[in-house]
């Protein structure tokens, strides 16, 4: 664990060096997160009776989707549609960010407008990959649920391994879409081929920057929790004010952590892709660091 955290910190520092030189790269995750929150907020708003007209206009739809009389399949179709939309938004801005990150790693000046323009040009591939990713996600989730039901903890472990393997195999899909402009199916094949060629057949990936993000997120949650505890006490005045401030600070810190982790992870992914396809570690990235992004399969004697 400590070794993983140490290496994750090194990965984050290398990525942050790129972000420090090109801070505008963080704008794209902010835009993505804003749209994501708008979609999620609209759904939550439709479930809140306090909002009156919004809730009244959508309440009948929710009741129909959840009733025994309504077609059960429609609920899953609706859920798939929402997840597809959110996935497409995430991939769109990820494509834009990787386009900018690759330019930065090549020593060029990235442009937010250029990244968005590149994403718009790849919109058919983005929608195709979003559809595949959402579909496979649904299928893997159902398999995991079935395995949990029949095998308990072991089933959950196996299901998690399947989901993890899929995430690793598709690790380079978006960089491939950006650089090679191929279809999503071809991009999956290319991603798997790059990983096999560079790190071996086991493809045991390690998302260590995420571990650093989890630690900072827990700190944010702790600040929010302390604030909530103070705000919920019967005391008013100073304690209530401090509680509200701490809650707001915790929320803002959590959002900042998510934006930062997303940005740094994508920058590092771009650096690993450059190394995997060219054999040269880009500026700011140590060769041993990018090589350690995946653990190669041990060779049989």
N, C-alpha and C positions, 0 to 999 in steps of 0.2 A: 504493500500500500504506500509506504513512504517513498519507495523508488518510483512508483507511478506518479505520485504527487510531484516529486522533484522533476521528473521528465516532463510532466504536464506543465509545470511552471516554466521550464526552459522553452517548450513549444509556444506557450503564451507570450513569453518575452520576445522570441524571435518574430512572432506575428505582430506584436505590438510595435516593434521597431518599424515595420512597414506602415502600420496604421498611424504612428506618430509622424511619419514623413508625409502621409496622405490622409489626414483626419477626415476628409469629406467622405471616405469610404463608409463610415458609420451611418451616413444619411440613408443608405439603401435599406439596411435592416430596420431603421426607424420607420421608414415608409411602409415596409412590409408589415411590421408589427402594428402600425396604426390601422391599416386596412383590416388586418386580422381582428383587432379589437373592435372595429366597427361592425364586422360581420357577427362576431360573438355577442357584442352588445345589443345588436338588433334582435338576435334570437332570445337573449335573456329579457329584453324589454317586452317582447311579445308574451312572456310568461308572467309579467308583473301586473296584477290587478290595479295597482296604484297609478298606472299610466293611462287608465281610462280608455280612450279611443283606440290606441295601439293594441292594447290587450283585447278589447271587445272585438276588433276586426279580425284577430287571428285566433281567438279562443276556440271558435267552432272548428277550425282546422285541426288544432291540437287535440281536441276531444275526439274528432273523427279518426285521426291517426292512431290514437291510443285506445279506441273502443274495440270491442270484440266484433262489432258489426262491420267496421271498416276493414278493407283488405290489408292484412298484416304486411304484405310485401311492400305496400306503399310507404310504410314507415322506414323500411330499410333503403328504399329507393331515395327517399327524401334525405336520409342521413348520408347516403353515398353522395348525393348531389352537393350537400353542404361541405363534406370532407373534400370532395373533388375541387370545389371552388377555393377552399382554403389552401389545399395543396398546390393548386395552380398559381395562386398568388405568391406563395412561398418560393416556388421554383422560379417564377418570373424574376423576382428580385434577387434570387440566388444567382441566376444566370447573369444578371446585370453586374452583381458584385464580383463574380469570378472573372468576368470580362475585364473589369477595372483592375482587379488584383493581378491578373496575368500581365496587363500592361505595366503596372507598377513594378512587378518583379523583373520585367524586361528592361527597366530603366526609363520607361516612358511616363508621361504625365497622364494619369487616368482622368476621365471626364464622366461625371454622373449622367450627363445627357447622352454621351456615347454609350455608356453601359445600358441605359434604358432603350436606346435605339437598337442596340444589338439584341436585346431581349425581345423587342417588338418584331424584329426580323425573324426570330426563331419561335414565334408564337405557335405555329402548328406543331413543332417538335415539343414545345413546352406542354401544350395541352395533351399531346399523345403520351408523354412521359407521366404527366399528372394522372391520367386515366389508368395507366399501367400500375403506377405506384399505389394509387388508391385501391384498385382491384386486388392487387397482391396483399396489401395491408388488411383488407377485409377477410380474405381467404386465410391468411396466417392467423388472424385474430380468432376466427372460428375454429381453426385447427388447435390453437392453444387452449381455447375454452373446452374443447372436446377432450384433449389430453389431460387437462386439470380434473375434469369430471371423472375420468376413468383411472387415472394414475396419481391423482393428488399432486403433492409437491414435485414429484419426479416428472409428471406430465407438464407442469408449469415450467420446469427447468428445460425440458426438451423443446417446448414451444418457444421459450425465450431464445434458445440456441438457434432455432430456425429463423426467427426474426433477426437475430444478430447476424447470421450468415448472409441473409438477403441484404442487410444494410452494408455489409462489407463488400459483397460482390458488386453492388451498385455504387460504391464509393466515388468512382470517377465518372459516373454517367453525365453529370452536369458539365464538368470540364470538357468531356468529349463532345457534348452537344455544342459547347461554345467554340471549340477550336476546329472540330471536324465537320460540324453542321450536318450530321447524319440523323437518321430517324431514331426513335427511342429504343427500338429492339436492337438495332445495330450498336447503339451506344452501350446497352447492357452487355452485349457480347464483347465489345472493345474494352469496357471497364474490367470485366472478368479476365480477359486476355492479358491486360497490362499488369494486373495483380499477380496472376500466375507466373508471368515472365520475370517479374522483379522480386517477388517474395515467396514463391512456391505455392503448392496446391492447397495448403491448409487455410491460407488467408485469414489468420487470426488477428483481427484488427484491434487497435487499442485507442479509445477516445479519451485521452488523458486531459485535454483542456477542459472537458466537461467536468472532471473531478474538481478542478479548481473553481469552476463556476458553481458547483454544488455547495462548496464551502462558503463562498461569498453569499450565495442565496440563503443558506441557513442563518448567516449573520443577519441578513435583512429580515428574515422571518422572526428571529429573536427580538429585533428592535420593534417590529410590528406587534409581536405578542406582548411585550412589556407595555407598549403604548395602549393596546387594547385593554390590558389589565387595569391600567390607571384610569382609562376613560370609563370603564364599567363600574368603577367603585362609586359608592354613594356620595363621595366628596365631590364638590364642584369647585369652580374657580381655577386656581393654579394647577392642581393635579389634572383636571379635565383638559386644560389647555396643553399641558405637557404631553398628555396621552395622545391627543389629536395630532400634535406635531410629530411625535414618534411614529404613529401609525402612517402618516403621510410620508415621512422619511423612509420607513420600511418599504412602502409600496414603490416609491420612486427609485430607491436603491435596487429593489428586485428587478424593476424594468431596465435600469441601467446595466445590471449584471447580465440579463438575458440578451440585450443588444450587444454588449461587449463580447460575450462568449460566442454569439452567432457570428459576429464580424471576425474575431480572431480565428475561429475554427475554419471559416471559409478561406481566409487568407492562407492559413497553414495547409489546407487541402489543395489550394492552388500551387503552393510551393512543392508539395509532395508530388503533384501531377507533373510539374516541370521536371523534377528529378527522375520520376519514373519513365518519362517519355524521351528525355534527352540524356540522362545519365549525369547531368551536371546540377549540383545544388545551387539554387539562385542566391542572390545577395541577401544577407541577413540570416540565412539558414545554413547551419552546420550540416555537413554530409551525414555524419553519424546520427544527427537528430532526425533528419527526414528518413533515413534508413530504418530507424526504430519505430516509425509510424505503424508498421506491421511486423509481427513476429513470424519469421519464415518457418516452414515446416522442417522438423528435424529429419535429416536424411537417414535412411535405414542402412545399417552396416551389412 
